[in-house]
Amino acid sequence: MRHLVWFRADLRIADNPALHEAMTDAATVSAIYIDSPGQWQQHGRSAMQRDFLSRNLQALAEQLATLGIPLTILTADSFTEVPTVLSTWLQQHPQDALYANRELGIDERRRDKAVQQALSDQMAIRVFNGDCVFQHGSLTTRSGDMYKVFTPFAKTWLAQLRAYSYRLLPSPAAQGKPLKVEKIELDGEQVSSAHWPAGEAAAAKRLSEFCQCHLRHYGEQRDYPAVNGTSSLSPYLALGVLSPNQCLAAIENELEGLPMSRGEPGFVWLNELIWREFYRHLMVEFPRLSMSRAFKPDTEALQWSQDSEAFAAWCAGQTGYPIVDAAMRCLNETGWMHNRLRMIVASFLTKDLHLDWRKGEAYFMSRLIDGELAANNGGWQWAAGTGADAAPYFRVFNPTTQGERFDSQGDFIRRWLPELAEVPARHIHSPHDWLDNQQPGHGYPKPIVDHKRARLHAIAMFDALKDQEAL
Ligand SMILES: Cc1cc2nc3c(=O)[nH]c(=O)nc-3n(C[C@H](O)[C@H](O)[C@H](O)COP(=O)(O)OP(=O)(O)OC[C@H]3O[C@@H](n4cnc5c(N)ncnc54)[C@H](O)[C@@H]3O)c2cc1C
């Protein structure tokens, strides 16, 4: 039997259900990756993530080669061309079965349906769950619906873990002699991602170092951007270089058991992995989330501002709010941003500048090395008050007090805003008076909005929705 594994957002050989199953009972296994540069662009994904994709594909090809599995890179500019490209290739390389792990986005699902229609007469097509601990759609309320808020979802997720644990697949054994690998070069703009080591071994090393050094203190350290307290594993999870099961195994290994309730060491990190799953399950259940639509339909009527200058200032880190500006300049430079800062800048864009969350979502996607539809959309809609969130819409982050709380000495701010390098800690979050006195001509912008007034306006925007409902 000839089995073909189609790699997509699962660029690993360990704990990969499609690869694992394909290698069971097969005489020969080969692999493909179908690159879609046009689709990448249409989805607004970043040039840095594209470079990281290319480097991880290279690492995957080398890993597969050690098992005697060749990886062929095909190109279909957009997803609509995938069935034709794949069928043409299969004419020259006939196969008995195609194996793949499921993807979530609506375009990916439509692509897969088209492939199914084109090929199901010729070969068996087998699809697996490789991106979540529990398969999308498997965790539901008693009436069979997907949860719309996080806490009950997490409760059921934990109950499932308690009852069934998780399944970590063994790494596959070699099917033949090692192969030679050629250099993989993808088309399209790429920005160096060299400061993120590529490949499964690098991800596994980072995971084990994080668990050894930070897991136990994650709950106390995770909110401080100047502290190296979170795992920085998101770029690997986003491309599937690492699986969530591997994260659970590493927690279990470090703590000699899995934390099952709040207060236990390691639980707060586990909880973040559950957030990741929550957003992924939501994306499958509510395809409108992949189509730039609000989770709460009534919030489609919000009257967002069209102020393009304010948007440009936010993108460039020139809002006059130091924590927001430092975060945005860090994103622009490195392609990554700390979670606390993502919440602060997203709240600022939507609740202080009253700009549409979709603008922020797209900008993040265009810059992030870990850009990932479900988490990005979930995070933006959570911050904007349009998403799956139990908190009331009048939660508005105050960028100054957030800075005071989570970067109290201004260490993170000074790292990214050289013009504030000399500002003492007690002035760093509202530096303008000090700068005007001590460094006239400093060039740091005045705040582009008054937070108190902006907050009231944001609340009024949401109140107007309720008034519309009442009419
Ligand atoms: C506005 C906004 C946009 C975001 N966009 C993305 C995105 O495009 N890609 C992305 O992977 N994450 C996104 N997140 C979630 C979160 O900020 C990042 O996953 C996290 O900062 C990555 O750092 P880490 O790997 O050190 O995370 P850790 O704190 O070590 O957490 C471990 C893993 O859990 C997952 N995770 C953690 N927090 C969340 C969360 N709130 N939602 C979903 N998954 C989570 C990630 O896979 C992460 O790598 C976004 C959050 C917000 C508020």
The ligand as an ORCA input file, in Angstrom:
! r2SCAN-3c Opt
* xyz 0 1
  C      -5.425     40.505     20.920
  C      -4.748     39.161     21.047
  C      -4.249     38.527     19.919
  C      -3.621     37.275     20.024
  N      -3.139     36.672     18.891
  C      -2.575     35.438     18.974
  C      -2.095     34.776     17.810
  O      -2.205     35.258     16.682
  N      -1.495     33.559     17.979
  C      -1.363     32.971     19.203
  O      -0.811     31.869     19.291
  N      -1.841     33.574     20.307
  C      -2.423     34.785     20.235
  N      -2.891     35.396     21.380
  C      -2.848     34.670     22.659
  C      -1.594     34.904     23.501
  O      -1.323     36.267     23.627
  C      -0.356     34.211     22.943
  O      -0.657     32.853     22.660
  C       0.788     34.228     23.951
  O       1.127     35.548     24.275
  C       1.987     33.507     23.376
  O       3.049     33.546     24.280
  P       3.598     32.225     24.960
  O       3.819     31.191     23.936
  O       4.752     32.636     25.812
  O       2.354     31.814     25.836
  P       2.196     31.023     27.208
  O       1.700     31.999     28.199
  O       3.415     30.266     27.553
  O       0.999     30.019     26.878
  C       1.230     28.732     26.271
  C       0.457     28.602     24.991
  O      -0.940     28.654     25.249
  C      -1.598     29.311     24.178
  N      -2.234     30.527     24.704
  C      -1.801     31.280     25.734
  N      -2.673     32.280     25.963
  C      -3.655     32.161     25.065
  C      -4.838     32.892     24.787
  N      -5.209     33.955     25.501
  N      -5.599     32.492     23.765
  C      -5.277     31.402     23.029
  N      -4.173     30.678     23.239
  C      -3.372     31.040     24.243
  C      -0.541     29.662     23.143
  O      -0.499     28.639     22.188
  C       0.712     29.702     23.981
  O       1.893     29.465     23.247
  C      -3.518     36.654     21.297
  C      -4.032     37.302     22.420
  C      -4.631     38.536     22.309
  C      -5.157     39.216     23.542
*
